[in-house]
Amino acid sequence: MGIAALVALLACGRAEPQAGARRPLVLHTTRAGDSLRLELMAATGWKINARLKPVLESSDGGLVRFDSPLLTPDSAYFTAPPVAVVAASGSPVRGTVRASVCAAGESVCRVVALEVRGER
Amino acid sequence: MPKTALFVALSLATVGGFGAVETASRAVAQTGIPLLAVPRGTPRPAPAWHNKSWLNTEEPLTLESLKGRVVLLNFWVFTCYNCTNTVPSLVEFDGKYRNQGLTIIGVHTPEFPPYSGEHDKGNLQRALEKYHIEYPVTQDNDTRTWDLYGIRYWPSFVLIDKRGQIRYDGAGEFHVGDTNYQYWDGKIRELLEEQ
């Protein structure tokens, strides 16, 4: 099983939420049979908005939403990494992962857009 | 065992056809630190918006038509928890100050592309009902007003005086009665008292 743990980073905006928190998301991928499991990990100090679920926008126009059943009591944020599963066979995974992430304990969140290019 | 290599590249481009603003620079305010208005010294003219889609008003509001009133622009989106958490404060401001000369305008700027449902006027109308919003709200689906005002976070606020000058701006969630609420309340009253 091949695993590629790749960093998705977007650091910009006026208020840097936390020192060392410039990489709000990490995308872990796991190959499982004919599927590719994408797991979106919030870096320490960050939360992922569950009201606006992260999405993989495939270059072919398809949408795959990330999700997790584990949420904060107010259903605002994921408490476990949201996951998306895509078919691993066929053409390479290409597209954009879009997510809204919030810095825990501070007042600013960001929308990040990550271009994904996958090769097998 | 298949060998998989996945490359994730950073993208600061205008991905997703989401307007000319770098998607990555957008942000949503969350409970916590106050990101409140820091007066920028001298007032500056508020740019005129040209939004066409409005709710809670019979006709589009223009900056020119609001001269003589204090205007509070609230940039928000209903999928932003921090934005909706702040709505009760805005509803209270509207109740307290509308008759004294305050106009609150909710500028509804989506975070995600249209598939998110944020661009849909019906969804927005339902959100207004859910949160008891009676002040005017305009759809900013193309983010033109957001860009015009140089907004970067949800929720953000721009306070415009009776002469159409931007006097205060800032961002961040606040709640009825808290320090940040009192800050904005004071600024609104200050501008209302001006001739």
Contacts between the chains, C-beta under 8 A, distances in Angstrom:
chain1	res1	chain2	res2	distance
A	1	B	1	6.3
A	2	B	1	6.8
A	2	B	2	6.0
A	2	B	3	5.4
A	2	B	4	3.6
A	2	B	5	7.6
A	3	B	4	7.6
A	4	B	4	5.9
A	4	B	5	6.0
A	4	B	6	4.2
A	6	B	6	6.0
A	6	B	7	7.0
A	6	B	8	4.2
A	7	B	8	6.9
A	8	B	8	5.2
A	8	B	10	7.4
A	9	B	10	5.9
A	10	B	10	6.3
A	10	B	11	8.0
A	10	B	12	6.9
A	10	B	24	3.9
A	12	B	12	7.3
A	12	B	22	7.0
A	12	B	24	5.5
A	12	B	25	4.7
A	13	B	24	7.9
A	13	B	25	5.4
A	13	B	26	7.8
A	13	B	27	5.0
A	13	B	152	5.9
A	13	B	153	7.5
A	14	B	27	7.8
A	14	B	152	5.4
A	14	B	153	7.3
A	15	B	27	7.6
A	15	B	35	6.0
A	15	B	153	7.6
A	27	B	6	7.9
A	27	B	8	5.6
A	29	B	4	6.9
A	29	B	6	4.9
A	31	B	2	5.7
A	31	B	4	4.8
A	36	B	4	7.4
A	47	B	30	7.9
A	49	B	28	6.9
A	49	B	79	7.5
A	49	B	80	7.9
A	49	B	81	7.2
A	51	B	79	4.8
A	51	B	80	7.5
A	51	B	81	5.9
A	52	B	79	4.3
A	52	B	80	7.9
A	52	B	111	6.0
A	52	B	112	6.0
A	52	B	116	6.3
A	52	B	118	8.0
A	55	B	112	7.1
A	55	B	115	7.5
A	55	B	116	7.9
A	57	B	15	7.8
A	57	B	16	6.2
A	57	B	113	7.7
A	63	B	115	6.0
A	74	B	81	7.2
A	76	B	81	4.2
A	77	B	81	7.9
A	88	B	2	7.7
A	88	B	4	7.7
A	93	B	6	6.7
A	96	B	11	6.5
A	96	B	15	5.0
A	96	B	16	6.3
A	97	B	8	8.0
A	98	B	15	7.5
A	98	B	16	6.6
A	98	B	23	7.3
A	98	B	112	6.2
A	98	B	113	7.9
A	100	B	28	5.9
A	100	B	79	7.9
A	100	B	80	8.0
A	100	B	111	6.0
A	100	B	112	7.9
A	102	B	28	6.4
A	102	B	30	4.3
A	102	B	82	7.8
A	103	B	30	6.8
A	103	B	32	7.7
A	105	B	32	5.3
A	105	B	33	8.0
A	106	B	30	6.7
A	106	B	32	4.3
A	106	B	33	4.8
A	107	B	29	4.8
A	107	B	30	5.3
A	107	B	31	6.5
A	107	B	32	4.2
A	107	B	33	4.6
A	107	B	34	6.8
A	107	B	35	5.3
A	107	B	82	7.2
A	107	B	171	7.5
A	107	B	172	4.2
A	107	B	173	6.1
A	108	B	27	5.1
A	108	B	28	7.4
A	108	B	29	5.7
A	108	B	30	6.6
A	108	B	33	7.8
A	108	B	35	6.4
A	108	B	153	5.8
A	108	B	171	7.3
A	108	B	172	7.5
A	109	B	27	5.5
A	109	B	28	3.8
A	109	B	29	6.8
A	109	B	30	5.1
A	109	B	82	7.4
A	109	B	153	8.0
A	109	B	154	7.8
A	110	B	24	7.0
A	110	B	25	7.8
A	110	B	26	6.7
A	110	B	27	4.4
A	110	B	28	7.3
A	111	B	23	5.7
A	111	B	24	6.9
A	111	B	26	4.3
A	111	B	27	6.9
A	111	B	28	7.2
A	111	B	111	5.3
A	111	B	112	7.6
A	112	B	23	7.8
A	112	B	24	5.7
A	113	B	11	5.5
A	113	B	15	4.6
A	113	B	16	6.8
A	113	B	23	4.3
A	113	B	24	5.7
A	114	B	8	5.8
A	114	B	9	7.8
A	114	B	10	7.1
A	114	B	11	6.3
A	115	B	8	7.2
A	115	B	9	4.7
A	115	B	10	7.0
A	115	B	11	3.6
A	115	B	13	7.8
A	115	B	15	6.9
A	116	B	6	7.1
A	116	B	7	7.8
A	116	B	8	5.4
A	116	B	9	7.7
A	117	B	6	7.7
A	117	B	7	4.8
A	117	B	8	7.3
A	117	B	9	6.1
A	118	B	4	7.7
A	118	B	5	7.7
A	118	B	6	4.3
A	118	B	7	6.9
A	119	B	5	5.5
A	119	B	6	7.3
A	119	B	7	6.8
A	120	B	2	6.5
A	120	B	3	7.6
A	120	B	4	5.7
A	120	B	5	7.4
